[in-house]
């Protein structure tokens, strides 16, 4: 009888455990089902994509209300093409990684939503001021800075030592040193496929900003700034990347003094450096007594088709990305800049800079970095400018002819 009673008690206990387990599973499943899905399109690849996936995974594990689902689109060009197509077919994601200069087109199309109602003002105020300037359009916050970098000057330490040269502090010095080594079969300056970013920086230093609604493309100062690189290309002391796409390919062959490129290329450069080669990076040289560099990269934009819950979820994810721990981890893993003032000035990041001298160039460049003005027609203007720069790169035209042809085109675009 006692054995039967113990058996019944054991069976009852097992039944209770099964019931509790089932209830727990149903509760967990219910919690998972209640999560709001945040779809996120991005253009990250390689190491940066892995770092982004880690951030997303950690955010998803940090709370039980939202789930960010990332969808890699291959590259940033693909992201923009998909956004344009999805806006027409009404299949946009919750948010996407895109450049803030696309915001005027999105607002004009009626499919971007301001972030002001979803992000606290104190959250936005944490962003480093120079990076924050691009967030607003028509008095509202539409973009959150994310993958940001500056243009810097990489230099071959071995060649500078061999030819008794110094890191140039002015563009004139860079031109002069490039000329000095030409006879030895050394190229002075390697550029990416296009030198639009360098021209943008030179024009800004010359006090004639290039990408604005009323550019002075035919002014003496703009033409002189355009001649800086065009003259080097003509003299064969500089070269564009051509089919290589990026100037680091030529630079890492060891026969080029300098490479003007993105600070975000730091990781790729470190991984691709041949054994025995030594290089570092410095801020862009000054021009006409002024320093200027272009702050590049992408931002996060929220779309109007997202539900109220998805919008709040996207804002929660953005707030998470701005946490000091997260933005520092992102910066040190990818080479992009930390996004907040607190992170940039933190002991952690300053220690990182001490141990990664090449990364100091991007940090130092923030003091004189600029972001282009966002306006409706910017994308068309940039396309026209890139076509002009391509013609200049192949010496098909002169700065004078090119800019006189471009000026009326731009006036028609932005009118």
N, C-alpha and C positions, 0 to 999 in steps of 0.2 A: 504493500500500500504506500509506504514511504517513497519507494522507488518511483511509483506512478506519479505521486505528488511532485517529486523533484523533476521528473520528466516534463510534467505539465508546466511547472514554473519556468523551466529552461525554454520550452517552446514559446511560452508567453513572452519571455524576455527577448527571444530572437524575433518574435513577431513585432514587438515594440521597436526594436532596433531597425528592422526593415522599414516599418512605417515612418520612423523618424528620418531614416536615410532617404526614403522616397520624398518625404516632405522637404528635406534639405535640398534634394536635387531639383524639385519643382520650384523651390524658392530661388535657387541659383539660376535656373533656366529663366524664371520670370524676370529676375533682375537683369540678366543678359538681354532678354527680349525688350526690356524697357529702355535700354540704351539708345540714345539718339545718334544716328550715323551721320558723321561729317565727312563728306567726300572732298578730297583735296588733290587737285592736279598740280604737278610740279615738273620741272625740267632738270632736276639733279641727276647726275650720273656718277659712277665710280665711288670713290671714297666719300664724297659729299652725300651721295644717295644713302650710303650705309649709315652715315652720321645722322641724317634726317630720319631714317627708319628707326634708329635707336631712340631719338627724341620722341617720335610718335608712339613707339611701344611703351616708353616710360610714362608718357602722358596718359595713355589708355590704362596703365596699371595704377596710376596715382588716384583715380576716381572711378566711380561706377555709373556715372550719368551719361557720359558721351563716349563715342568711339570714333576716332579719326581713321579713315580708310584712305591711304595714299594711292594714287594712280600715276606712275611715272609716264611721261609723254615723250621721252627720248631726248629732247632738248628744248630750249626756250622758244625757238622758232615754231616748233610743233605745238607747244602750249598755246601760243597766240593764235595759230591757225585753228586749233580746236575750239578755243573760246569764241572766235568769230563765227564758226560754223554752229556751235552749240547755242549761241545766242539766237540764231535764226530758227533753229529747230526746238528751242526751249528745253534743252537738255544740259544746262550748265551745272557744274558741281556746286557745292556749298561755297568753297573758296579756291583760289588758285594763286600760284606764284607767277607774277608777271611784273613788268616794269611800271612804275608810277606814271610814266609819260603816256601810257595807254589809257589812264583813267579818264581824261577828257572824252575820248572816243566812247568809253563805256557809259559815261554819264549822258552823253549825247544820244546814245542808243537806248538809254533808259533801263539798263540791267545791272548797274552797280549800286550798292547801298552804303551810305555813310556809316562809319564805325562809332560815331560820337554817342549814340544811344546805347551802345553795348560795351564799350570800353570806358573805364573810369578815367577822368581827367588826370588824376594822379598817376595812373598807369602810363598814359601817353607822355606825361611830363618827365618820366624816367629816361626816355629815349634821348640820346646825345643830340644836342640842338642842330648840328649840321646835317644829321641824318633825318631829323624830324621835319626839316623844311619841305621835304618832298611829299609829306603825308597829306597835305591839305590842298584842296582844289575848290574854288568858289566858296571859301569860308568854311568848308566842311572837311573832316578827316575821312579819306577814302582808302588810303594805303598804309600798311604797316611795314616799315623797313625790316628786311630779313637777311638775305644773302648779299651783304654789301662789301665792296672792296674799293681800292683806289688804284690809280695808275702810278707805277713806280719805275725807277731806273735800276735794272739789274746790271751788275758789272762783273767782268772777269778779273778777279784779283791777281791771277797769275800773269795775265798780259799787261795789266797796269804796272806791276812790279818789273816785268821784263823790259818794258819800254820807258820806265821812269816817268809814269804819268800819274795824275791824281784824279779822284772822282770829281767830275766837273760840277761847279757850282752855278754855271750859267750855260745857256744853250750855245752861246758863242764859243765857250771853252770846249763844249762837246764837239762842235763842228771842227774846231782847230785840232783837237786830239785825233779825231777820225781821219783828218787829212794827213796827219803825221804818220800814221801806220799803214796808209793805203799802199805805199811802195813795198811793204813787207807782205803783202797779200792778206792783210787783216781788214775785215769790214768794220767800220766804226759803229754803226747802229743797226740792229735788227728790229723790224717792226712786225706787227701782226699783218694779216692780209689787207687790212685797211688802216690808215693812220688818222681816221676821223677823231678818235679820242685825243690824240696828241695835238691835232689842229684845234680842237675845242679848248684844250688847256692853254695853248699858245695865244689864241684869240682872247681868251678871258684875261690872261696876264697883260695883254695889250689894251685892255679896257674896251674891247669891242666884242662882247659875248656873241658867240656864233649862232647858237640855237635859241633864238628868241623871236617874238612876233614881229619885231621891226629890226632885223639885222642890217648891219652896214657892210655888206659883203664886198663892195667895191671901194671901200675907204682905203687910204694909204696904209693904215695900221693893220687892217685885216689882210691886205695883200702882202705886206712885209712878213706877217706871221705865217702866211701860207708858204712863202718862199723859204723859210727856215728848213723845212724838211724836203720840199721839192728840189731845192738847190743841192741838197745832199744826195738825193736820188739821182739827179742828173750827173753829179760828180762821181757817182758810184761809191760814195763813202757810207751810204745807207742802202738797205734793201728791204722790200716787203716780203712777207712769207710766201705769197703765191699759193700754190696748191698745198703747202704744208699747213696753211690755216693760221698757225700761231708762230711768232718769232722765236719762241724758246727752242724750237727744233734746230734752227740755224745757230742760235747762241750756244747751245750745249755741244756743238761740234768743236768748240774751242778756238774758233778763228774769228770771233767777233768781240769787240770791246764791250759794247752795251746792248741791252735789250729793253725797250720800252714796253711794259706789259702790265697785266693786272696783278695786284698783290695776292689775289686768290689762286694764282698759279704756283704759289710757294710750295705746296705739297707735291704737285706734279714735278716741279723743278728738282726738289730734293730726291724724289724717287727715281728720276731719270738721269741724274748727274753721273757722268762717267767717272770711274775711279781715277783719283789724282787731280781732278779739276776742282778749283776753289772759286767760289763766287759769293757775292752778297748783294744787297739792294740798298738804294738810297732814295730820298724824295726827288721828285723832278727838279731839274735845274731852274733857275729864275730866268725870266725873259723881260727885257725892258725894265729891270729893277724890281719886278714883281714875281712872286711864286704863285703857281696855280696848278692844280691837277683836277682830274675829273673823278668824282665818286660814282662808281657804277654798281650794277647789281640789280637784284630783284626784290619785290615787295609782295605782300599778301593782300589780296583784294577779295571782299565778300560780295556775293551776288544776290540780287533782289529775289530770285526764285527760291532761295532758302527759306524754310519755315522759321517762325519765331524761335522755336526750340533749337533749330540748327544754327541760327545766328548767335544765340547765346552760347552754344557749344563752340562755335568758331572763335568767339571772343575769349572763352575760357582757355582754348588752346593757344591763342595769341598771347594772353597774359602769362601762361606757363612758359612760353618761349622767351619772354622778357625777364624771367627770374634770373638773378645773377648767376646762379649755379648752372643753369641751362645755356645761357648765352655765352658764358665762358667756355663751357664744354664744346659748344658749337664752333666757337672761334679757334680754339686750340687744335681741334680735330681737322677743320677744313681750311683754315687760313683766312676765312672771312673775318670781318671786324665784330667785336662785341657790340651790342646794340645800345646799351645803356651807359650813362655817365658813370654810375657806380661800378659797373663791371670794368670799364676802361681804366678807371683810376684805382682799381682794387690791387692789393698787394699780390694776389694770385696772378693777375695778368701782367703786372710789372715784373714779377719774377720770371714769368714765361718769356717776356721780351728780353730780359737779361741773358737767358739761355738760348734764345732764338734771335740773334742780331738782325737777320734779314727781315723779320717781321716788324722791326722797329720803324722801317720806312713807311709802312701804311699808317701806323699810329701817328708818326710825326706829320704825315701829310694831311691829316684831318684838320690841322690848324689853318690850312689854306685851300682845302678841298672845296669843290662846289658841285652842285647838282643843277642840271638844266631846268629852265622854267617849263612847267607843263602847260600846254595850251592845245585847243582843238586845232588839228592840222599838223601837230608835231610829228606824227608817224610818217605822214606824206613828205614833210620837209626833210626828215632824216633820210628817207629813201632817196630823195633827190640829191641830198648832200653826199650820201655814200656813192652814188653813181658818179658824181663829180670827182670825188676823191679817188675812185678807181681809175678814172681817166688821167688824173694827175699822177697816180702811182706808176702808170705805164708810160708816162711822158707823152701822152697823146695830145696834150694841150698845155697851156701855160696858166699860172695863177690868174693873170689878168683876163685872159679869154674865158677861163672856166667860171670865175666869179661874176663876170659881166653877163654870162649866160644864165647863171643860177639865180641872180637877184630877181629878175622879173618872174621866174618860176615860183619863187618863194612868196613873192608879193601876191601872186594869184592864189596860192594855196591858203595863206593865212588871212586873206581879206574877209 
